[in-house]
């Protein structure tokens, strides 16, 4: 019997998922002569015994998927109570689900599973590893907030989308002498806002790690208007909040979701700063479409490295970028922690030196 491995994608979609699937499949088949199986919709294809929940991945199946967004295996980002429960803010895998997956691995002689996902997926994967499942993690999130790697794939593509949006908003802002606000994703981390704000020439960048004061934002805008630059671009991460305040949530289908700070900020700027302001929520545009060249390369490297871990029998780790090398990090060192923007991060300092306001002090 040929050696078999499996791969699945979970959590929110991100450009580059298909690139990892392709790399895993091609490396396993061409280098090792293994069979590759894709589990559909996270682990639901196996755990919920769905029809066609597992498919064999061939070279033909992954042909031409490198530039495509999304994932050919499907994904899930909702917690099924049959499989998972939440305890103390952490998602816990049900014991029967652990046993079911382990049985499937043993019955099908699966040498290892490649799990592609973000912090939630790595948390679940670590619990499965502790239960005996041979699993390797590949870090994915546009937020770039996963520890253990300098950069997650999907992040570079999201920055490109946000930067292009700022370039387009600039023309409207200048033409109508407005403050144009771009709200970007960033559940707890401001990496997208920070990088896109620098790349797109924003004048104000607001991130969760640096609570802002509206008066400081107004002072930055007043400063621009006094210099004769009667427009401004503001980038705000969805979880950014004022000093002493909380992030803004809205409810969709009974679920609380981050979002709305852009519109809130536009109203406050108009009322308290005196400038006409409009907000654009970039939303899921940051997740969709073709991955950037950088993300294609990074995702491909991750996929190849993950197969290498399976070949070596190295499990319970994630592959990550360190400088210009792909290395492994124990899942135990990653789970339950996030990589946030330090207030003294070099890119924050770069922004301040350029005269960009972070809303915490006068420019």
C-alpha positions in Angstrom: 0.0 0.0 0.0 1.3 3.5 -0.9 2.0 6.0 1.9 -0.9 8.4 2.3 -1.2 11.9 3.7 -4.1 14.2 4.1 -4.6 18.0 4.0 -7.4 20.4 5.0 -8.1 24.1 5.1 -10.0 25.8 8.0 -11.0 29.2 9.2 -11.5 32.3 7.1 -10.3 32.1 3.5 -7.1 33.8 2.4 -5.2 34.2 -0.9 -2.7 31.4 -1.1 -4.7 28.4 0.3 -4.7 26.7 -3.1 -1.0 27.3 -3.5 -0.4 25.3 -0.3 -2.7 22.5 -1.4 -0.9 22.4 -4.8 2.6 22.3 -3.2 1.6 19.6 -0.7 0.1 17.5 -3.5 2.9 17.9 -6.0 5.7 17.4 -3.4 4.1 14.3 -1.9 3.5 12.7 -5.3 6.5 13.7 -7.3 9.2 13.6 -4.5 7.9 10.8 -2.3 5.4 8.8 -4.4 2.7 9.2 -1.8 -1.1 9.4 -2.2 -2.7 12.7 -1.1 -6.2 13.1 0.2 -8.1 16.3 0.8 -10.6 16.6 3.6 -13.5 18.9 2.7 -14.7 21.8 4.8 -12.1 21.8 7.5 -12.3 18.4 9.3 -16.1 18.2 8.8 -15.7 15.9 5.8 -14.3 13.2 8.2 -15.8 14.0 11.5 -19.4 14.4 10.3 -19.1 11.5 7.8 -20.2 13.7 4.9 -20.7 12.2 1.5 -17.6 12.8 -0.6 -16.1 14.3 2.5 -12.6 13.2 1.4 -11.2 13.2 -2.1 -8.0 12.0 -3.6 -5.8 14.8 -4.8 -4.0 14.1 -8.0 -1.6 16.2 -10.1 -4.4 16.9 -12.5 -6.7 18.0 -9.7 -4.2 20.7 -8.6 -3.2 21.8 -12.1 -3.7 25.6 -12.6 -5.0 26.3 -9.0 -1.9 28.3 -8.0 -3.3 31.7 -8.9 -6.9 31.1 -7.7 -8.2 32.6 -4.4 -10.3 30.6 -2.0 -9.8 26.9 -1.5 -10.8 23.9 -3.6 -11.4 21.9 -0.4 -13.8 24.4 1.2 -13.5 25.8 4.7 -15.5 26.5 7.8 -15.1 29.2 10.4 -18.1 28.4 12.7 -17.8 26.2 15.7 -20.1 23.1 15.4 -21.3 22.2 18.9 -21.2 18.6 18.0 -17.5 18.8 17.5 -16.3 21.7 19.7 -17.2 23.5 22.9 -16.0 26.7 24.3 -14.5 26.7 27.8 -12.9 29.8 29.4 -12.6 31.5 26.0 -10.9 28.5 24.4 -12.3 26.1 21.9 -12.1 22.6 23.1 -12.3 19.6 20.7 -14.9 17.0 21.9 -13.3 13.7 23.0 -15.4 11.7 20.5 -14.2 13.9 17.7 -10.5 13.3 18.6 -11.2 9.5 18.7 -13.1 9.6 15.4 -10.2 11.4 13.6 -7.6 9.1 15.1 -9.6 6.1 14.0 -9.8 7.5 10.5 -6.1 8.1 10.4 -5.3 4.5 11.6 -7.9 2.8 9.4 -6.7 4.6 6.3 -3.0 4.4 7.1 -2.5 8.2 7.0 1.1 9.0 7.7 0.4 12.6 8.5 -2.1 15.5 8.2 -1.3 19.0 7.0 -3.6 21.6 8.7 -3.8 25.0 7.0 -5.3 27.7 9.1 -4.9 30.5 11.6 -4.8 30.6 15.4 -8.1 28.7 15.9 -7.0 26.0 13.6 -3.6 25.7 15.3 -5.4 25.5 18.7 -7.5 22.6 17.4 -4.6 20.9 15.7 -2.5 21.0 18.9 -5.3 19.3 20.8 -5.5 16.6 18.1 -1.7 16.2 18.2 -1.9 15.6 22.0 -4.5 13.0 21.3 -2.1 11.1 19.0 -3.0 12.5 15.6 0.2 13.1 13.4 -0.4 16.7 12.3 1.7 19.6 10.9 0.4 23.2 10.8 0.7 25.8 8.0 0.1 29.3 9.2 -2.6 31.2 7.4 -4.3 34.6 8.2 -4.5 37.9 6.5 -4.2 39.5 10.0 -0.6 38.3 10.3 -1.2 37.8 14.0 0.0 34.2 14.4 3.2 33.7 16.5 5.9 31.4 15.2 6.4 33.1 11.8 7.5 36.4 10.5 4.7 36.4 8.1 1.6 34.4 7.3 0.5 33.9 3.7 -2.5 36.0 2.7 -1.2 39.1 4.6 0.8 40.5 1.6 -2.3 40.1 -0.7 -4.5 41.9 1.8 -2.0 44.8 2.1 -2.0 45.1 -1.7 -5.8 45.4 -1.8 -5.9 47.9 1.0 -3.1 50.0 -0.6 -4.9 50.1 -3.9 -8.1 51.2 -2.1 -6.1 54.1 -0.5 -4.7 55.1 -3.9 -8.3 55.3 -5.2 -9.7 57.1 -2.2 -7.0 59.7 -2.5 -8.3 61.1 -5.7 -11.8 61.5 -4.2 -10.4 63.0 -1.0 -8.4 65.6 -2.9 -11.2 66.5 -5.4 -13.8 67.0 -2.7 -11.6 68.2 0.1 -12.7 65.4 2.4 -11.4 63.1 5.0 -11.7 59.6 3.6 -11.6 56.8 6.1 -10.7 53.2 5.1 -11.7 50.5 7.6 -9.6 47.4 7.2 -9.7 44.0 9.0 -7.6 43.4 12.1 -9.5 41.4 14.8 -7.0 42.2 17.5 -3.9 43.3 15.6 -3.2 46.3 13.4 -0.7 44.8 11.0 -2.9 45.4 7.9 -3.7 49.0 8.8 -0.1 49.8 9.7 1.5 48.3 6.5 -1.2 49.6 4.2 -1.2 53.0 5.8 2.5 53.4 5.3 2.4 52.0 1.7 -0.7 54.1 0.8 0.5 57.4 2.3 -2.2 57.7 4.9 -2.1 60.7 7.3 -3.7 58.9 10.3 -3.3 55.3 11.2 -5.4 53.9 14.0 -4.7 50.4 15.4 -6.0 48.3 18.4 -2.6 48.3 20.1 -2.5 52.1 20.3 -5.8 53.5 21.7 -6.5 56.9 20.2 -7.8 60.2 21.3 -10.3 62.0 19.0 -8.7 65.4 19.9 -5.3 64.1 18.7 -6.9 63.0 15.4 -8.5 66.4 15.0 -5.2 68.1 15.7 -3.6 66.1 12.9 -6.3 67.0 10.5 -6.2 70.7 11.5 -2.4 70.6 11.0 -2.9 69.4 7.4 -5.6 72.0 6.6 -3.4 74.8 8.0 -0.6 73.7 5.7 -2.9 73.9 2.7 -3.4 70.2 2.2 -7.2 70.2 2.5 -7.8 66.5 2.5 -6.7 63.5 4.5 -6.6 59.7 4.4 -7.3 57.7 7.6 -6.8 54.0 7.9 -8.5 52.3 10.9 -8.3 48.7 11.9 -11.7 47.2 12.7 -10.8 46.7 16.4 -9.3 50.2 16.9 -10.8 52.0 19.8 -10.5 55.3 21.8 -8.7 55.5 25.1 -10.9 54.0 27.7 -13.3 52.7 25.1 -14.1 49.4 23.5 -14.1 48.1 19.9 -17.3 48.5 18.1 -19.4 45.4 17.3 -22.5 44.8 15.3 -24.8 41.8 15.3 -25.5 39.5 12.3 -27.7 36.5 12.7 -27.2 36.5 16.5 -23.4 36.7 16.2 -21.4 39.7 17.4 -18.9 40.8 14.8 -16.3 43.5 14.8 -17.0 46.5 12.5 -18.4 49.9 12.3 -15.5 52.0 13.7 -15.1 53.7 10.3 -18.6 55.1 10.2 -18.4 56.0 13.9 -15.2 57.9 13.3 -16.6 59.7 10.2 -19.5 61.0 12.3 -17.2 62.1 15.1 -14.7 63.9 12.8 -17.5 65.8 11.2 -19.1 66.7 14.5 -16.0 67.6 16.5 -13.3 68.4 13.9 -15.6 70.2 11.4 -14.5 68.3 8.3 -16.6 66.4 5.9 -15.8 62.7 6.2 -16.8 59.5 4.5 -15.9 55.9 5.4 -15.4 52.8 3.3 -15.3 49.3 4.8 -13.0 47.1 2.7 -14.3 43.9 4.4 -14.0 40.6 2.6 -12.4 42.2 -0.5 -9.2 41.8 1.5 -9.7 38.0 1.6 -10.6 37.3 -2.0 -9.0 37.2 -5.4 -5.6 36.0 -6.6 -2.7 35.9 -4.2 0.2 38.2 -4.7 3.5 36.8 -6.1 5.0 36.9 -2.6 2.1 35.0 -1.1 2.3 32.4 -3.9 5.9 31.8 -3.2 5.5 31.8 0.6 2.5 29.4 0.5 4.4 27.1 -1.9 7.4 27.0 0.5 5.1 26.3 3.4 3.5 23.4 1.6 6.8 21.8 0.6 8.2 22.2 4.1 5.0 20.7 5.7 5.5 17.5 3.5 9.1 17.5 4.6 8.0 17.4 8.2 5.7 14.4 7.5 8.5 12.6 5.8 10.8 13.2 8.8 8.1 12.2 11.3 8.1 15.7 12.8 4.6 16.5 14.1 3.0 18.9 16.5 4.8 21.8 14.8 4.0 24.6 12.4 6.2 25.7 9.6 7.1 29.4 9.7 9.2 32.1 8.0 12.3 33.3 9.9 14.2 35.8 7.9 14.7 34.1 4.6 14.4 30.5 5.9 11.5 28.2 6.6 11.7 26.7 10.0 9.5 24.7 12.4 8.1 25.9 15.7 6.3 23.7 18.3 2.5 24.3 18.3 2.7 24.5 22.1 4.7 27.8 21.7 2.0 29.3 19.4 -1.4 28.2 20.8 -3.3 30.8 22.8 -1.0 33.7 22.0 -1.0 36.4 19.3 1.6 38.5 17.5 0.5 42.1 18.1 2.0 45.4 16.9 4.3 46.8 19.6 3.8 50.5 20.2 7.5 51.0 19.6 7.6 48.8 16.5 10.1 50.1 13.9 7.3 50.6 11.4 5.3 52.7 13.9 8.5 54.8 14.5 8.8 55.1 10.7 5.3 56.4 10.5 5.8 58.9 13.3 9.0 60.2 11.7 7.0 60.7 8.5 4.5 62.8 10.4 1.7 60.2 10.5 -0.6 60.4 13.5 -1.5 57.3 15.5 -4.1 59.3 17.4 -2.3 59.1 20.7 -0.2 62.3 20.6 -0.2 65.6 18.7 1.7 65.7 15.4 
